[in-house]
Amino acid sequence: MVKRTAFDIDLGAGMHSRMHRFDGGGDPVLLIHGSIEDSRIFHSKSGKGFGPFLAEAGYDVFAPDLAGKGGSRPKIKRGFAHSQADFLERDMNIYADAIAKLHPGKALRLGAHSWGGVLLLAWMARYAGGRALGPGVFFASKRRIGVMSLRRLFMVDVVWTLGGLGATALKGYLPAKKMGMGSENEPADFYKEVNRWVYSPQWKDPVDGFDYAAALRKMELPPLLFFAGKADKVLGHPKDVKRLMKESGSNKASYVLLSKENGFQRDYGHIDLLTAPQCREDHFGTALKFLKEGAI
């Protein structure tokens, strides 16, 4: 029986993150959502989604709404100060510490959608030293958008970058909801840092130059599984997902392309690879097996 609850976690600086928990009684899994969205990518009001699926299989699943998003407070507005550095240095460790108190001595398994995978890898590279980590499963995660097409030109270069930078300058934050870009807005500093990494050939910290890719190559990472959807033409293009997998430097990484030609029921896109009703039958079982065994 899965027990669904939610509670607030104090992030400091007057911020509280809403943590959604789906307790199936077993080992912990932490799911991190991407930019301009919240944790609903992993769960629905009706109890469906990847989070409840894992809990039904016996895991204790935690899915936070990152600062300012979803049920977190306060909401993003002008003057809301939150950056990627804040998440990496502070928030992610607060999440991990809170879960460790509930599951002392247990390895923390990880899952992510889109930019959440970049955040988790960056955290592993710089701030996760000494923590026991289990396998990780990433859905449509990319760092650099390297594919070139008219669709990419419009979605990324025109709407996300030109439109986004202009709107952020005017509003003091990225009004992604009004612009039809996503389900949640983004703090100005966080958006600008994401934008910088999306275009940069090198994965380095904008403040002190820390090289995340170089650090990852020196580490013994847990097994990682990267899912990409064939119909994802820009935001998690299979080529860019593979690029991030290579950038991680992991020798325990696996890749699955979700397409009809590979035996799946549909060619998945950026969002429906976590929300379509076919996911439970198609690939959630593969993700579950990987979290348990570290292999497919």
Phi, psi and omega in degrees: 000124181273129176258121182256125178220174174211143179211162182264143176242128180283117179265356186084174179056028178077013183251140176231130180259131177278121180256120176265130184237132176237100191263109175260005173094356185248210183292156186277145172228132177249126181249125182246123180279174185264192179289153179048038174207180175228191188289354179297346174299338182256352183202155178238166178298331182277002176088018178259170178116175185295321180299304176300326178300314179294322179294321177298332178274000174112000180272157173260106192256133179239127182227096182280147163276119182296165189311126176085356187244158178057234180272005180285154182224148353287170178281161182290132177204181178302133180089355178287113187259106177205134185229172173301320179301321177298317179296312186292316185280329189242296192299313184298322178290327176295316176301310182298321179294319180297319179290322180298328177293328179277334182227065182300133177081357182267140175291139180267116174276155189229149174215155182203154170242136173052238184296341176301327177293324177295316179299317181295317180294320179296320177297315178301319184295327191239331192232358187262010183305131178089350179275144176275114182242136175267191181300157179233146180234122183244132180251115176056038181270127176220156173254296180268134174267100184259344181291146180240129178194168177296323179296317177297318180303316181286309187291318186265303186288322182271299187287304185294313187272297182295308179295318182294315180296320179295314181294323179293322177296324181282317188267335184090002174199166178276112180277066188298327181294313179294328181279356180072024183269331185192181183270351180219151175282171182228136175300150185302310183296318180299313180300314182295324178290319175300313182300322180296317181289327180300326183263342190278129174296331181254143183261084183234153179290133183289344183265305186246002176078010179305131183265102183293318181296319179295320179295319180297322181296337181270355186259160170261092183282155173291166177301139183232138177240126181249118174263139172226147178259136181299326182275003178275098190271344184223299193287338175212048182305138181310323179294323180284328174296316177297326179297317178293319178302317178293321181295332179295336180072009185286137173264008178239031183261142176235156184225136178228124175266120183272097184215159177298321182293342176264011174096005179271164188284344180205164169274109188280153176252203188284325183259317187289351175289354173239345188244343182292145180298337181285348185301320183301318181279326189282300190222352176298326178295323176296317178298318179299314179300319181294318178297327179282316191247345181074020181201157176246000000 
